[in-house]
Amino acid sequence: MINQLRKATFAGGCFWCMVKPFDQWSGIHGVLSGYTGGHMTNPSYEDVKSGNSGHFEAVEITYDPEVMPYNEILAIYWRQIDPTDDGGQFHDRGDSYRTAIFYHNEEQRDLAEQSRQALAESGKFNDPIVTQILPASTFYPAEEYHQDFYKKHAEHYKKDRAQSGRDAFIEKVWK
């Protein structure tokens, strides 16, 4: 039912690489690339990339919690990122590429904190988990050419993702 749909917002480096991992699941009604967490109103890609906006590249996920619970979305999220890297993600460097979970309510905050603590205690990583957990703020959709990039530009997407080091990291750590 439409009235029970919820939002989940995550920063995990390049937003192109964060859409497909969520977009393929039942219960996910949409994944939007955009910008959040900064001080600039209606930033452009160039504003965010320059580092002057304070925003993260992020994805806003619309989901049905009856089909895809938030805990499962969190599990998918953790398996897309290096949660120990505070300088960006893979070959994308800078503050706009850092990782963060943006919570929309206290339940999401609690679940995000519990999942981060469980990951920290899992022994999977030697370095501390640095992914921030922050209150959700205004989400600005990215320009249209960024939306569903993996579908519109499949070859470019595959090449960029492979060269970034993300897939090699995921394979090594999570498979």
C-alpha positions as CSV (number, residue, x, y, z in Angstrom):
1,M,0.0,0.0,0.0
2,I,1.3,3.4,-1.0
3,N,0.6,5.0,2.5
4,Q,3.0,2.6,4.2
5,L,6.0,3.4,2.0
6,R,9.1,4.7,3.9
7,K,12.3,6.5,3.0
8,A,15.9,5.3,3.7
9,T,18.8,7.5,2.8
10,F,22.5,6.4,2.5
11,A,25.7,7.9,1.3
12,G,28.2,5.3,0.1
13,G,30.5,7.1,-2.3
14,C,29.6,7.5,-5.9
15,F,25.8,7.4,-6.1
16,W,25.9,5.6,-9.5
17,C,27.3,2.6,-7.7
18,M,24.7,2.8,-4.9
19,V,21.5,2.5,-7.0
20,K,21.7,-0.9,-8.5
21,P,22.4,-2.9,-5.3
22,F,19.0,-1.7,-3.9
23,D,17.0,-1.3,-7.1
24,Q,16.9,-5.1,-7.7
25,W,14.9,-6.1,-4.6
26,S,11.2,-6.7,-4.0
27,G,9.8,-4.1,-1.8
28,I,12.0,-1.3,-3.2
29,H,9.8,1.2,-5.0
30,G,12.5,3.6,-6.1
31,V,16.1,4.6,-5.7
32,L,16.9,8.3,-6.4
33,S,20.4,9.7,-6.7
34,G,21.0,13.0,-5.1
35,Y,22.6,15.2,-2.5
36,T,22.0,15.7,1.2
37,G,23.6,16.6,4.5
38,G,25.1,20.0,3.4
39,H,24.4,23.7,3.7
40,M,23.7,24.7,0.1
41,T,20.2,24.9,-1.3
42,N,19.6,23.1,-4.6
43,P,23.2,22.1,-5.2
44,S,24.4,21.0,-8.6
45,Y,26.7,18.1,-9.2
46,E,29.5,20.5,-9.8
47,D,28.8,22.3,-6.4
48,V,28.9,18.9,-4.6
49,K,31.9,17.6,-6.4
50,S,33.8,20.8,-5.6
51,G,33.4,20.2,-1.9
52,N,31.9,23.6,-1.3
53,S,28.3,22.5,-0.6
54,G,28.9,20.2,2.4
55,H,26.6,17.6,0.8
56,F,27.2,13.9,0.4
57,E,26.4,12.1,-2.8
58,A,23.6,9.8,-1.6
59,V,20.6,7.7,-2.6
60,E,17.1,8.0,-1.3
61,I,15.3,4.7,-1.3
62,T,11.5,4.4,-1.2
63,Y,10.5,1.0,0.3
64,D,7.7,-1.0,1.7
65,P,8.7,-2.1,5.2
66,E,6.3,-5.1,5.1
67,V,8.2,-6.5,2.1
68,M,11.7,-5.1,2.7
69,P,12.4,-4.4,6.4
70,Y,14.9,-1.6,7.2
71,N,17.3,-4.1,8.8
72,E,17.6,-5.8,5.5
73,I,18.2,-2.5,3.7
74,L,21.0,-1.8,6.3
75,A,22.5,-5.2,5.5
76,I,22.6,-4.5,1.8
77,Y,24.1,-1.1,2.5
78,W,27.0,-2.3,4.6
79,R,27.9,-4.8,1.9
80,Q,28.4,-1.9,-0.7
81,I,30.9,0.2,1.2
82,D,34.2,0.3,3.0
83,P,32.9,1.5,6.4
84,T,36.5,2.1,7.6
85,D,37.4,4.8,5.0
86,D,36.7,8.4,6.1
87,G,38.3,9.9,3.0
88,G,35.8,8.8,0.4
89,Q,35.1,5.5,-1.2
90,F,37.5,3.6,-3.4
91,H,38.8,5.8,-6.2
92,D,36.3,8.6,-5.3
93,R,38.0,10.8,-2.7
94,G,36.7,13.8,-0.8
95,D,34.0,14.6,1.8
96,S,31.1,14.3,-0.7
97,Y,32.1,10.6,-1.1
98,R,32.1,9.6,2.6
99,T,29.7,7.1,4.0
100,A,26.7,8.0,6.2
101,I,23.3,6.6,7.2
102,F,20.7,9.4,7.3
103,Y,17.8,8.3,9.6
104,H,14.3,9.5,9.1
105,N,13.0,8.5,12.6
106,E,14.2,7.2,15.9
107,E,13.6,3.5,15.0
108,Q,15.9,3.9,12.0
109,R,18.5,5.6,14.1
110,D,18.4,2.8,16.7
111,L,18.6,0.1,14.1
112,A,21.4,1.9,12.3
113,E,23.4,2.2,15.5
114,Q,22.8,-1.4,16.4
115,S,23.9,-2.6,13.0
116,R,27.0,-0.4,13.1
117,Q,27.9,-1.8,16.5
118,A,27.4,-5.4,15.4
119,L,29.6,-4.8,12.4
120,A,32.3,-3.2,14.6
121,E,32.2,-6.3,16.9
122,S,32.1,-8.8,14.0
123,G,35.9,-8.8,13.6
124,K,35.4,-8.4,9.8
125,F,37.4,-5.1,9.9
126,N,40.6,-4.3,11.7
127,D,40.1,-0.5,11.5
128,P,37.3,1.3,13.3
129,I,33.9,1.8,11.6
130,V,33.7,5.5,10.6
131,T,30.3,5.6,8.8
132,Q,28.3,8.4,10.4
133,I,24.7,8.1,11.5
134,L,23.0,11.5,10.9
135,P,19.5,12.9,11.0
136,A,18.0,13.1,7.5
137,S,17.7,16.5,6.1
138,T,16.5,17.9,2.7
139,F,17.3,15.5,-0.1
140,Y,18.0,17.2,-3.4
141,P,17.6,14.9,-6.4
142,A,20.6,14.9,-8.7
143,E,20.4,15.9,-12.4
144,E,18.4,13.6,-14.6
145,Y,21.5,12.2,-16.4
146,H,22.6,10.7,-13.0
147,Q,19.3,8.9,-12.4
148,D,19.4,5.1,-13.1
149,F,22.9,5.6,-14.6
150,Y,23.5,1.8,-14.5
151,K,20.6,1.3,-16.9
152,K,21.1,4.2,-19.2
153,H,24.9,3.8,-19.6
154,A,25.5,0.1,-18.8
155,E,28.9,-0.2,-20.3
156,H,30.3,3.0,-18.8
157,Y,28.8,2.0,-15.4
158,K,30.4,-1.5,-15.5
159,K,33.8,0.0,-16.5
160,D,33.7,2.7,-13.9
161,R,32.6,0.3,-11.1
162,A,35.3,-2.2,-12.0
163,Q,38.1,0.4,-12.1
164,S,37.0,2.0,-8.8
165,G,38.0,-1.0,-6.8
166,R,34.6,-1.4,-5.2
167,D,33.8,-4.8,-6.7
168,A,37.2,-6.2,-5.8
169,F,36.7,-5.0,-2.2
170,I,33.1,-6.4,-2.0
171,E,34.3,-9.8,-3.4
172,K,37.2,-9.9,-0.9
173,V,35.3,-8.8,2.2
174,W,31.8,-10.1,1.7
175,K,31.8,-13.2,-0.6
